[in-house]
């Protein structure tokens, strides 16, 4: 079994076929494909990332790069909920 990282999200994706599957008789299909984009660049993308590509214009390397930015944004967590009454910092309505 061979695998390759998705250029969009960075996840490890199975690539079906090849000599590795010959001996294991694996019947799973590939989890992504290589695409040649409108700007001439080649990218391997998983099917989830392919679904997230824009369909209102020709896809370019910038669109693929935006996929990883979206993933980073989705994974980030805001640990600072802001000022609270407990820490005494108050807010705009704080009357001191």
N, C-alpha and C positions, 0 to 999 in steps of 0.2 A: 504494500500500500504506500503510495506516495502522497505527500501533502505539500501545500504551498500557502504562504500567508497572503491574505486578501490585502490589496493595496488600499482599500477603502477603510476597513475597520481594524485590520491587523490580526484578525482571527485566523487560526490554522484551519485550512480547508482541505478536505480529502479530494484527491484526483484519482478518478477511476481509470481502470485499464492498465496496460503496461505489464512488464514481466513480473512485478511484485504480486499482481492479482492472478497471474497464471498458476502459481503454485498453491495459492490459498483458495482459489475458486470463489473469490469475493464477488458478490453480485450487486454491491452498492454502486450507485452512480456518483459522478463527480458533484461537488458542492459549489462549483463556480466555473467560470470560463475566462479565457483571455479575450480582451476586446481591443480592437484598434479604434481609437477615437478620432473625432473630426480634425483634431490638430496634429494627427499623425503619431501620437504616443500610444504605446501598448500598456495595458494594465490588466492584471488578474484580479477579478472581483468575485466575491461570493454572491449567491443569488439574492440574498437579503439586500446587499449594497446596490445591486443592479436595479432592484425595485425602488430604491431611494433616489436614483438618478433623476434629474429633471427631464421632463418630456416636452417642454415648450421651446427648446432650442437644441442645437447640436452639442453633444457632451464633449467636454475638453478635460485636460488634466486638472484645471482649477476646480471643476465639479467633483472630481475624485478626491482632491485634497480637502474639499469642504466636507466630505463624508467623515473624515477622521476628526475634523474640528467639531462636527455635530456630536460624534461619539464622546469626545472629551468633555463637551458641554453637558451631555446627558449624564455622565458619570460624576461630575463635580457636585459637591454637596456644600451648601452654605452653612458653615458651622457657627456663624455669628448671627443669632436671631435679632440683633439690634439691642437698643437700650431697654432695660426693664426697671420696674419699680423697686425690685430687690436690691439692685446695685446702686441706687441713689442717683443714677445719671439722668433719670427722667426722660423727658422728650420735649417737644415744642410746647406742650401744655404744662410743663413743670413750673410750679410757682414756688420760688424760694425766696 
